[in-house]
Amino acid sequence: MKTSGLGWFKSSYSSAQGDDCVEIAAAEQAIYVRDSKDVRRSPFSVGREGWSRFVGFVAEM
C-alpha cells in the first residue's frame, strides 16, 4: 500500500529538536510506523489487533 497519502502523527513525547521520534498512520487494515528523522525509508506495518495489544502493554508500564 502507498503510505504517502496517509495522515502521519508524531509521538507526543517528541522533543522540540525532533530526535528519537516515531510517527504513526492508521489505515483500514493496519497501523504504519516510521522513523520521523528519515521519512523516505519504508515504514513497517502492524495489524490493528497487534497494535492494540502493544498500546495496552505500554499503558501498563
C-alpha positions in Angstrom: 0.0 0.0 0.0 1.2 3.5 -0.7 1.6 5.4 2.5 2.2 8.9 1.2 -1.5 9.9 1.4 -1.9 8.8 5.0 -2.1 11.3 7.9 1.0 10.8 9.9 1.1 11.7 13.6 4.3 12.3 15.6 4.7 10.9 19.1 3.6 13.3 21.9 6.9 12.5 23.6 8.8 14.2 20.7 11.2 16.8 21.7 11.5 20.2 20.0 14.5 19.0 18.2 12.5 16.2 16.6 15.1 13.5 17.6 14.3 9.9 18.7 10.7 10.0 17.4 8.3 7.8 15.6 5.3 8.6 13.5 2.2 6.5 13.0 -0.6 6.5 10.5 -3.8 4.5 10.7 -5.1 2.7 7.6 -8.1 0.5 7.3 -6.2 -2.8 7.7 -3.0 -1.7 9.6 -1.1 0.8 11.6 2.1 2.1 9.9 5.1 3.2 11.9 8.1 5.1 10.6 11.2 7.0 11.8 10.4 10.7 11.8 14.0 11.5 11.1 14.1 9.5 7.9 10.6 9.5 6.3 12.0 8.3 3.0 12.6 4.8 4.4 9.7 2.4 4.1 7.5 2.2 7.2 6.6 -1.1 8.7 3.0 -2.1 9.4 1.3 -3.8 12.3 -2.2 -5.3 12.3 -4.8 -3.4 14.3 -5.1 -6.1 16.9 -1.4 -6.3 17.4 -1.2 -2.5 17.7 -4.0 -2.5 20.3 -2.1 -5.2 22.3 1.1 -3.2 22.1 -0.5 0.1 23.2 -2.2 -1.8 26.1 1.1 -3.3 27.2 2.8 0.1 27.1 0.0 1.8 29.0 0.5 -0.7 31.9 4.2 0.2 32.2 
